[in-house]
Amino acid sequence: MAEENVIFVGKKPTMNYVLAVVTQFNNNIDRIVIKARGKAISKAVDIAEITRHKFIQTAKYEDIKVETEVLHGERGDSNVSSIEITLKR
């Protein structure tokens, strides 16, 4: 999958990411992946739901992956949850 089809969720407002997803769909891209880790997971779910219910009703969930990544830091290892939501038109 091309890197431009991936939306990485961070600290920006939710609607910024929704606009990015809608823009990608309007550019005739059929499949978009929304990726988030940690506290941003709930925002990623909100982005997918807002996109599907308010802007692009034809979008469907193609795949949802939930994983735990082990990060090595100064204070030792820590587990960080991550999610990938794939939307398809």
PDB file as gemmi writes it, atoms N, CA and C in Angstrom:
CRYST1    1.000    1.000    1.000  90.00  90.00  90.00 P 1                      
ATOM      1  N   MET A   1       0.853  -1.185   0.000  1.00  0.00           N  
ATOM      2  CA  MET A   1       0.000   0.000   0.000  1.00  0.00           C  
ATOM      3  C   MET A   1       0.888   1.233   0.000  1.00  0.00           C  
ATOM      4  N   ALA A   2       0.531   2.192  -0.807  1.00  0.00           N  
ATOM      5  CA  ALA A   2       1.306   3.424  -0.908  1.00  0.00           C  
ATOM      6  C   ALA A   2       1.209   4.212   0.394  1.00  0.00           C  
ATOM      7  N   GLU A   3       2.280   4.909   0.704  1.00  0.00           N  
ATOM      8  CA  GLU A   3       2.352   5.644   1.968  1.00  0.00           C  
ATOM      9  C   GLU A   3       1.330   6.785   2.026  1.00  0.00           C  
ATOM     10  N   GLU A   4       0.914   7.337   0.878  1.00  0.00           N  
ATOM     11  CA  GLU A   4      -0.063   8.427   0.917  1.00  0.00           C  
ATOM     12  C   GLU A   4      -1.456   7.943   1.286  1.00  0.00           C  
ATOM     13  N   ASN A   5      -1.665   6.639   1.297  1.00  0.00           N  
ATOM     14  CA  ASN A   5      -2.966   6.089   1.677  1.00  0.00           C  
ATOM     15  C   ASN A   5      -3.064   5.847   3.179  1.00  0.00           C  
ATOM     16  N   VAL A   6      -2.047   6.242   3.932  1.00  0.00           N  
ATOM     17  CA  VAL A   6      -2.022   6.008   5.374  1.00  0.00           C  
ATOM     18  C   VAL A   6      -2.166   7.346   6.090  1.00  0.00           C  
ATOM     19  N   ILE A   7      -3.093   7.390   7.047  1.00  0.00           N  
ATOM     20  CA  ILE A   7      -3.289   8.574   7.883  1.00  0.00           C  
ATOM     21  C   ILE A   7      -2.807   8.206   9.286  1.00  0.00           C  
ATOM     22  N   PHE A   8      -1.758   8.896   9.773  1.00  0.00           N  
ATOM     23  CA  PHE A   8      -1.244   8.659  11.118  1.00  0.00           C  
ATOM     24  C   PHE A   8      -1.920   9.640  12.069  1.00  0.00           C  
ATOM     25  N   VAL A   9      -2.605   9.120  13.075  1.00  0.00           N  
ATOM     26  CA  VAL A   9      -3.357   9.953  14.008  1.00  0.00           C  
ATOM     27  C   VAL A   9      -2.442  10.404  15.141  1.00  0.00           C  
ATOM     28  N   GLY A  10      -2.498  11.711  15.423  1.00  0.00           N  
ATOM     29  CA  GLY A  10      -1.686  12.287  16.485  1.00  0.00           C  
ATOM     30  C   GLY A  10      -2.506  13.233  17.340  1.00  0.00           C  
ATOM     31  N   LYS A  11      -1.962  14.426  17.568  1.00  0.00           N  
ATOM     32  CA  LYS A  11      -2.578  15.361  18.508  1.00  0.00           C  
ATOM     33  C   LYS A  11      -3.421  16.453  17.840  1.00  0.00           C  
ATOM     34  N   LYS A  12      -3.511  16.447  16.532  1.00  0.00           N  
ATOM     35  CA  LYS A  12      -4.328  17.454  15.852  1.00  0.00           C  
ATOM     36  C   LYS A  12      -5.809  17.203  16.135  1.00  0.00           C  
ATOM     37  N   PRO A  13      -6.651  18.192  15.881  1.00  0.00           N  
ATOM     38  CA  PRO A  13      -8.094  17.992  16.077  1.00  0.00           C  
ATOM     39  C   PRO A  13      -8.638  16.888  15.164  1.00  0.00           C  
ATOM     40  N   THR A  14      -9.659  16.213  15.638  1.00  0.00           N  
ATOM     41  CA  THR A  14     -10.243  15.072  14.937  1.00  0.00           C  
ATOM     42  C   THR A  14     -10.670  15.434  13.519  1.00  0.00           C  
ATOM     43  N   MET A  15     -11.286  16.589  13.342  1.00  0.00           N  
ATOM     44  CA  MET A  15     -11.812  16.956  12.030  1.00  0.00           C  
ATOM     45  C   MET A  15     -10.700  17.175  11.005  1.00  0.00           C  
ATOM     46  N   ASN A  16      -9.495  17.499  11.438  1.00  0.00           N  
ATOM     47  CA  ASN A  16      -8.376  17.602  10.495  1.00  0.00           C  
ATOM     48  C   ASN A  16      -8.114  16.252   9.828  1.00  0.00           C  
ATOM     49  N   TYR A  17      -8.176  15.189  10.615  1.00  0.00           N  
ATOM     50  CA  TYR A  17      -7.943  13.854  10.085  1.00  0.00           C  
ATOM     51  C   TYR A  17      -9.123  13.391   9.235  1.00  0.00           C  
ATOM     52  N   VAL A  18     -10.339  13.731   9.644  1.00  0.00           N  
ATOM     53  CA  VAL A  18     -11.518  13.388   8.849  1.00  0.00           C  
ATOM     54  C   VAL A  18     -11.400  14.052   7.479  1.00  0.00           C  
ATOM     55  N   LEU A  19     -11.000  15.309   7.451  1.00  0.00           N  
ATOM     56  CA  LEU A  19     -10.816  16.025   6.186  1.00  0.00           C  
ATOM     57  C   LEU A  19      -9.753  15.335   5.332  1.00  0.00           C  
ATOM     58  N   ALA A  20      -8.685  14.864   5.941  1.00  0.00           N  
ATOM     59  CA  ALA A  20      -7.632  14.168   5.199  1.00  0.00           C  
ATOM     60  C   ALA A  20      -8.167  12.884   4.576  1.00  0.00           C  
ATOM     61  N   VAL A  21      -8.967  12.131   5.323  1.00  0.00           N  
ATOM     62  CA  VAL A  21      -9.547  10.882   4.803  1.00  0.00           C  
ATOM     63  C   VAL A  21     -10.509  11.185   3.662  1.00  0.00           C  
ATOM     64  N   VAL A  22     -11.387  12.164   3.853  1.00  0.00           N  
ATOM     65  CA  VAL A  22     -12.360  12.518   2.820  1.00  0.00           C  
ATOM     66  C   VAL A  22     -11.641  13.012   1.561  1.00  0.00           C  
ATOM     67  N   THR A  23     -10.590  13.787   1.728  1.00  0.00           N  
ATOM     68  CA  THR A  23      -9.815  14.275   0.591  1.00  0.00           C  
ATOM     69  C   THR A  23      -9.203  13.119  -0.186  1.00  0.00           C  
ATOM     70  N   GLN A  24      -8.663  12.141   0.533  1.00  0.00           N  
ATOM     71  CA  GLN A  24      -8.085  10.966  -0.137  1.00  0.00           C  
ATOM     72  C   GLN A  24      -9.153  10.228  -0.944  1.00  0.00           C  
ATOM     73  N   PHE A  25     -10.318  10.019  -0.345  1.00  0.00           N  
ATOM     74  CA  PHE A  25     -11.403   9.346  -1.067  1.00  0.00           C  
ATOM     75  C   PHE A  25     -11.827  10.159  -2.292  1.00  0.00           C  
ATOM     76  N   ASN A  26     -11.868  11.469  -2.172  1.00  0.00           N  
ATOM     77  CA  ASN A  26     -12.256  12.321  -3.299  1.00  0.00           C  
ATOM     78  C   ASN A  26     -11.210  12.333  -4.412  1.00  0.00           C  
ATOM     79  N   ASN A  27      -9.973  11.930  -4.089  1.00  0.00           N  
ATOM     80  CA  ASN A  27      -8.906  11.820  -5.091  1.00  0.00           C  
ATOM     81  C   ASN A  27      -8.880  10.421  -5.717  1.00  0.00           C  
ATOM     82  N   ASN A  28     -10.012   9.730  -5.661  1.00  0.00           N  
ATOM     83  CA  ASN A  28     -10.191   8.402  -6.268  1.00  0.00           C  
ATOM     84  C   ASN A  28      -9.277   7.336  -5.685  1.00  0.00           C  
ATOM     85  N   ILE A  29      -8.957   7.444  -4.411  1.00  0.00           N  
ATOM     86  CA  ILE A  29      -8.237   6.377  -3.723  1.00  0.00           C  
ATOM     87  C   ILE A  29      -9.288   5.504  -3.058  1.00  0.00           C  
ATOM     88  N   ASP A  30      -9.227   4.208  -3.326  1.00  0.00           N  
ATOM     89  CA  ASP A  30     -10.283   3.292  -2.876  1.00  0.00           C  
ATOM     90  C   ASP A  30     -10.069   2.743  -1.474  1.00  0.00           C  
ATOM     91  N   ARG A  31      -8.840   2.784  -0.971  1.00  0.00           N  
ATOM     92  CA  ARG A  31      -8.543   2.141   0.313  1.00  0.00           C  
ATOM     93  C   ARG A  31      -7.637   3.064   1.127  1.00  0.00           C  
ATOM     94  N   ILE A  32      -8.030   3.337   2.366  1.00  0.00           N  
ATOM     95  CA  ILE A  32      -7.267   4.222   3.245  1.00  0.00           C  
ATOM     96  C   ILE A  32      -7.082   3.534   4.591  1.00  0.00           C  
ATOM     97  N   VAL A  33      -5.869   3.646   5.137  1.00  0.00           N  
ATOM     98  CA  VAL A  33      -5.568   3.057   6.438  1.00  0.00           C  
ATOM     99  C   VAL A  33      -5.391   4.182   7.454  1.00  0.00           C  
ATOM    100  N   ILE A  34      -6.107   4.068   8.567  1.00  0.00           N  
ATOM    101  CA  ILE A  34      -5.976   5.014   9.678  1.00  0.00           C  
ATOM    102  C   ILE A  34      -5.195   4.295  10.762  1.00  0.00           C  
ATOM    103  N   LYS A  35      -4.032   4.849  11.140  1.00  0.00           N  
ATOM    104  CA  LYS A  35      -3.172   4.208  12.139  1.00  0.00           C  
ATOM    105  C   LYS A  35      -3.059   5.097  13.375  1.00  0.00           C  
ATOM    106  N   ALA A  36      -3.081   4.449  14.546  1.00  0.00           N  
ATOM    107  CA  ALA A  36      -2.932   5.197  15.797  1.00  0.00           C  
ATOM    108  C   ALA A  36      -2.316   4.292  16.854  1.00  0.00           C  
ATOM    109  N   ARG A  37      -1.682   4.926  17.837  1.00  0.00           N  
ATOM    110  CA  ARG A  37      -1.122   4.199  18.978  1.00  0.00           C  
ATOM    111  C   ARG A  37      -1.544   4.881  20.272  1.00  0.00           C  
ATOM    112  N   GLY A  38      -1.612   4.083  21.326  1.00  0.00           N  
ATOM    113  CA  GLY A  38      -1.847   4.619  22.663  1.00  0.00           C  
ATOM    114  C   GLY A  38      -3.153   5.369  22.804  1.00  0.00           C  
ATOM    115  N   LYS A  39      -3.064   6.579  23.347  1.00  0.00           N  
ATOM    116  CA  LYS A  39      -4.259   7.378  23.631  1.00  0.00           C  
ATOM    117  C   LYS A  39      -4.983   7.845  22.381  1.00  0.00           C  
ATOM    118  N   ALA A  40      -4.322   7.793  21.234  1.00  0.00           N  
ATOM    119  CA  ALA A  40      -4.940   8.257  19.985  1.00  0.00           C  
ATOM    120  C   ALA A  40      -5.855   7.196  19.362  1.00  0.00           C  
ATOM    121  N   ILE A  41      -5.922   5.999  19.943  1.00  0.00           N  
ATOM    122  CA  ILE A  41      -6.752   4.931  19.377  1.00  0.00           C  
ATOM    123  C   ILE A  41      -8.219   5.334  19.336  1.00  0.00           C  
ATOM    124  N   SER A  42      -8.721   5.916  20.396  1.00  0.00           N  
ATOM    125  CA  SER A  42     -10.132   6.314  20.406  1.00  0.00           C  
ATOM    126  C   SER A  42     -10.403   7.397  19.367  1.00  0.00           C  
ATOM    127  N   LYS A  43      -9.424   8.279  19.124  1.00  0.00           N  
ATOM    128  CA  LYS A  43      -9.583   9.304  18.101  1.00  0.00           C  
ATOM    129  C   LYS A  43      -9.635   8.670  16.710  1.00  0.00           C  
ATOM    130  N   ALA A  44      -8.848   7.613  16.489  1.00  0.00           N  
ATOM    131  CA  ALA A  44      -8.860   6.918  15.197  1.00  0.00           C  
ATOM    132  C   ALA A  44     -10.230   6.297  14.931  1.00  0.00           C  
ATOM    133  N   VAL A  45     -10.824   5.715  15.962  1.00  0.00           N  
ATOM    134  CA  VAL A  45     -12.168   5.139  15.814  1.00  0.00           C  
ATOM    135  C   VAL A  45     -13.172   6.242  15.520  1.00  0.00           C  
ATOM    136  N   ASP A  46     -13.060   7.375  16.201  1.00  0.00           N  
ATOM    137  CA  ASP A  46     -13.950   8.515  15.940  1.00  0.00           C  
ATOM    138  C   ASP A  46     -13.805   9.001  14.499  1.00  0.00           C  
ATOM    139  N   ILE A  47     -12.581   9.066  14.005  1.00  0.00           N  
ATOM    140  CA  ILE A  47     -12.326   9.519  12.636  1.00  0.00           C  
ATOM    141  C   ILE A  47     -13.021   8.598  11.638  1.00  0.00           C  
ATOM    142  N   ALA A  48     -12.871   7.298  11.836  1.00  0.00           N  
ATOM    143  CA  ALA A  48     -13.502   6.332  10.924  1.00  0.00           C  
ATOM    144  C   ALA A  48     -15.025   6.439  10.978  1.00  0.00           C  
ATOM    145  N   GLU A  49     -15.570   6.564  12.167  1.00  0.00           N  
ATOM    146  CA  GLU A  49     -17.028   6.629  12.311  1.00  0.00           C  
ATOM    147  C   GLU A  49     -17.601   7.927  11.740  1.00  0.00           C  
ATOM    148  N   ILE A  50     -16.950   9.043  12.005  1.00  0.00           N  
ATOM    149  CA  ILE A  50     -17.426  10.325  11.466  1.00  0.00           C  
ATOM    150  C   ILE A  50     -17.374  10.292   9.945  1.00  0.00           C  
ATOM    151  N   THR A  51     -16.288   9.764   9.404  1.00  0.00           N  
ATOM    152  CA  THR A  51     -16.154   9.672   7.946  1.00  0.00           C  
ATOM    153  C   THR A  51     -17.282   8.834   7.362  1.00  0.00           C  
ATOM    154  N   ARG A  52     -17.547   7.682   7.946  1.00  0.00           N  
ATOM    155  CA  ARG A  52     -18.561   6.768   7.416  1.00  0.00           C  
ATOM    156  C   ARG A  52     -19.981   7.305   7.561  1.00  0.00           C  
ATOM    157  N   HIS A  53     -20.298   7.930   8.677  1.00  0.00           N  
ATOM    158  CA  HIS A  53     -21.681   8.323   8.943  1.00  0.00           C  
ATOM    159  C   HIS A  53     -22.042   9.711   8.421  1.00  0.00           C  
ATOM    160  N   LYS A  54     -21.070  10.633   8.359  1.00  0.00           N  
ATOM    161  CA  LYS A  54     -21.407  12.007   7.995  1.00  0.00           C  
ATOM    162  C   LYS A  54     -20.958  12.397   6.587  1.00  0.00           C  
ATOM    163  N   PHE A  55     -19.880  11.793   6.078  1.00  0.00           N  
ATOM    164  CA  PHE A  55     -19.316  12.274   4.823  1.00  0.00           C  
ATOM    165  C   PHE A  55     -19.380  11.257   3.695  1.00  0.00           C  
ATOM    166  N   ILE A  56     -18.934  10.049   3.922  1.00  0.00           N  
ATOM    167  CA  ILE A  56     -18.890   9.053   2.850  1.00  0.00           C  
ATOM    168  C   ILE A  56     -19.612   7.796   3.339  1.00  0.00           C  
ATOM    169  N   GLN A  57     -20.918   7.778   3.118  1.00  0.00           N  
ATOM    170  CA  GLN A  57     -21.745   6.673   3.608  1.00  0.00           C  
ATOM    171  C   GLN A  57     -21.434   5.356   2.908  1.00  0.00           C  
ATOM    172  N   THR A  58     -20.801   5.409   1.728  1.00  0.00           N  
ATOM    173  CA  THR A  58     -20.482   4.176   1.010  1.00  0.00           C  
ATOM    174  C   THR A  58     -19.214   3.503   1.526  1.00  0.00           C  
ATOM    175  N   ALA A  59     -18.467   4.166   2.417  1.00  0.00           N  
ATOM    176  CA  ALA A  59     -17.239   3.580   2.965  1.00  0.00           C  
ATOM    177  C   ALA A  59     -17.583   2.434   3.920  1.00  0.00           C  
ATOM    178  N   LYS A  60     -16.813   1.376   3.808  1.00  0.00           N  
ATOM    179  CA  LYS A  60     -17.004   0.195   4.653  1.00  0.00           C  
ATOM    180  C   LYS A  60     -15.683  -0.149   5.329  1.00  0.00           C  
ATOM    181  N   TYR A  61     -15.788  -0.857   6.459  1.00  0.00           N  
ATOM    182  CA  TYR A  61     -14.586  -1.370   7.107  1.00  0.00           C  
ATOM    183  C   TYR A  61     -14.101  -2.586   6.336  1.00  0.00           C  
ATOM    184  N   GLU A  62     -12.871  -2.549   5.867  1.00  0.00           N  
ATOM    185  CA  GLU A  62     -12.304  -3.707   5.194  1.00  0.00           C  
ATOM    186  C   GLU A  62     -11.530  -4.568   6.189  1.00  0.00           C  
ATOM    187  N   ASP A  63     -10.806  -3.918   7.106  1.00  0.00           N  
ATOM    188  CA  ASP A  63      -9.993  -4.661   8.052  1.00  0.00           C  
ATOM    189  C   ASP A  63      -9.710  -3.785   9.269  1.00  0.00           C  
ATOM    190  N   ILE A  64      -9.611  -4.436  10.426  1.00  0.00           N  
ATOM    191  CA  ILE A  64      -9.214  -3.741  11.652  1.00  0.00           C  
ATOM    192  C   ILE A  64      -8.177  -4.622  12.339  1.00  0.00           C  
ATOM    193  N   LYS A  65      -6.983  -4.064  12.565  1.00  0.00           N  
ATOM    194  CA  LYS A  65      -5.908  -4.808  13.220  1.00  0.00           C  
ATOM    195  C   LYS A  65      -5.585  -4.130  14.546  1.00  0.00           C  
ATOM    196  N   VAL A  66      -5.519  -4.929  15.598  1.00  0.00           N  
ATOM    197  CA  VAL A  66      -5.156  -4.427  16.916  1.00  0.00           C  
ATOM    198  C   VAL A  66      -3.902  -5.179  17.351  1.00  0.00           C  
ATOM    199  N   GLU A  67      -2.879  -4.448  17.769  1.00  0.00           N  
ATOM    200  CA  GLU A  67      -1.617  -5.059  18.164  1.00  0.00           C  
ATOM    201  C   GLU A  67      -1.065  -4.377  19.401  1.00  0.00           C  
ATOM    202  N   THR A  68      -0.076  -5.029  20.002  1.00  0.00           N  
ATOM    203  CA  THR A  68       0.679  -4.434  21.098  1.00  0.00           C  
ATOM    204  C   THR A  68       2.143  -4.414  20.698  1.00  0.00           C  
ATOM    205  N   GLU A  69       2.733  -3.239  20.760  1.00  0.00           N  
ATOM    206  CA  GLU A  69       4.142  -3.076  20.417  1.00  0.00           C  
ATOM    207  C   GLU A  69       4.936  -2.888  21.705  1.00  0.00           C  
ATOM    208  N   VAL A  70       6.122  -3.468  21.759  1.00  0.00           N  
ATOM    209  CA  VAL A  70       7.001  -3.298  22.907  1.00  0.00           C  
ATOM    210  C   VAL A  70       8.022  -2.229  22.553  1.00  0.00           C  
ATOM    211  N   LEU A  71       8.004  -1.144  23.325  1.00  0.00           N  
ATOM    212  CA  LEU A  71       8.955  -0.055  23.117  1.00  0.00           C  
ATOM    213  C   LEU A  71      10.040  -0.130  24.177  1.00  0.00           C  
ATOM    214  N   HIS A  72      11.281   0.028  23.740  1.00  0.00           N  
ATOM    215  CA  HIS A  72      12.415  -0.017  24.655  1.00  0.00           C  
ATOM    216  C   HIS A  72      12.827   1.418  24.967  1.00  0.00           C  
ATOM    217  N   GLY A  73      12.740   1.786  26.241  1.00  0.00           N  
ATOM    218  CA  GLY A  73      13.069   3.150  26.635  1.00  0.00           C  
ATOM    219  C   GLY A  73      14.055   3.173  27.776  1.00  0.00           C  
ATOM    220  N   GLU A  74      14.289   4.367  28.299  1.00  0.00           N  
ATOM    221  CA  GLU A  74      15.233   4.541  29.401  1.00  0.00           C  
ATOM    222  C   GLU A  74      14.777   3.826  30.666  1.00  0.00           C  
ATOM    223  N   ARG A  75      13.478   3.729  30.861  1.00  0.00           N  
ATOM    224  CA  ARG A  75      12.922   3.100  32.068  1.00  0.00           C  
ATOM    225  C   ARG A  75      12.576   1.637  31.844  1.00  0.00           C  
ATOM    226  N   GLY A  76      13.080   1.056  30.771  1.00  0.00           N  
ATOM    227  CA  GLY A  76      12.792  -0.338  30.484  1.00  0.00           C  
ATOM    228  C   GLY A  76      11.760  -0.470  29.383  1.00  0.00           C  
ATOM    229  N   ASP A  77      11.245  -1.673  29.241  1.00  0.00           N  
ATOM    230  CA  ASP A  77      10.268  -1.943  28.186  1.00  0.00           C  
ATOM    231  C   ASP A  77       8.870  -1.511  28.614  1.00  0.00           C  
ATOM    232  N   SER A  78       8.102  -1.048  27.642  1.00  0.00           N  
ATOM    233  CA  SER A  78       6.703  -0.723  27.907  1.00  0.00           C  
ATOM    234  C   SER A  78       5.868  -1.171  26.707  1.00  0.00           C  
ATOM    235  N   ASN A  79       4.652  -1.590  27.002  1.00  0.00           N  
ATOM    236  CA  ASN A  79       3.733  -2.038  25.962  1.00  0.00           C  
ATOM    237  C   ASN A  79       2.866  -0.882  25.508  1.00  0.00           C  
ATOM    238  N   VAL A  80       2.736  -0.725  24.191  1.00  0.00           N  
ATOM    239  CA  VAL A  80       1.891   0.315  23.623  1.00  0.00           C  
ATOM    240  C   VAL A  80       0.943  -0.345  22.630  1.00  0.00           C  
ATOM    241  N   SER A  81      -0.344  -0.139  22.830  1.00  0.00           N  
ATOM    242  CA  SER A  81      -1.344  -0.697  21.923  1.00  0.00           C  
ATOM    243  C   SER A  81      -1.399   0.142  20.653  1.00  0.00           C  
ATOM    244  N   SER A  82      -1.748  -0.520  19.549  1.00  0.00           N  
ATOM    245  CA  SER A  82      -1.893   0.205  18.289  1.00  0.00           C  
ATOM    246  C   SER A  82      -3.065  -0.391  17.516  1.00  0.00           C  
ATOM    247  N   ILE A  83      -3.598   0.423  16.595  1.00  0.00           N  
ATOM    248  CA  ILE A  83      -4.736  -0.012  15.771  1.00  0.00           C  
ATOM    249  C   ILE A  83      -4.526   0.457  14.342  1.00  0.00           C  
ATOM    250  N   GLU A  84      -4.942  -0.355  13.403  1.00  0.00           N  
ATOM    251  CA  GLU A  84      -4.993   0.008  11.992  1.00  0.00           C  
ATOM    252  C   GLU A  84      -6.400  -0.252  11.498  1.00  0.00           C  
ATOM    253  N   ILE A  85      -7.070   0.787  11.043  1.00  0.00           N  
ATOM    254  CA  ILE A  85      -8.428   0.667  10.518  1.00  0.00           C  
ATOM    255  C   ILE A  85      -8.358   0.919   9.016  1.00  0.00           C  
ATOM    256  N   THR A  86      -8.755  -0.067   8.230  1.00  0.00           N  
ATOM    257  CA  THR A  86      -8.745   0.086   6.778  1.00  0.00           C  
ATOM    258  C   THR A  86     -10.166   0.343   6.300  1.00  0.00           C  
ATOM    259  N   LEU A  87     -10.359   1.499   5.665  1.00  0.00           N  
ATOM    260  CA  LEU A  87     -11.648   1.856   5.082  1.00  0.00           C  
ATOM    261  C   LEU A  87     -11.570   1.670   3.572  1.00  0.00           C  
ATOM    262  N   LYS A  88     -12.635   1.119   3.006  1.00  0.00           N  
ATOM    263  CA  LYS A  88     -12.700   0.878   1.570  1.00  0.00           C  
ATOM    264  C   LYS A  88     -13.973   1.486   1.031  1.00  0.00           C  
ATOM    265  N   ARG A  89     -13.874   2.097  -0.114  1.00  0.00           N  
ATOM    266  CA  ARG A  89     -15.062   2.668  -0.743  1.00  0.00           C  
ATOM    267  C   ARG A  89     -15.805   1.600  -1.500  1.00  0.00           C  
TER     268      ARG A  89                                                      
END                                                                             
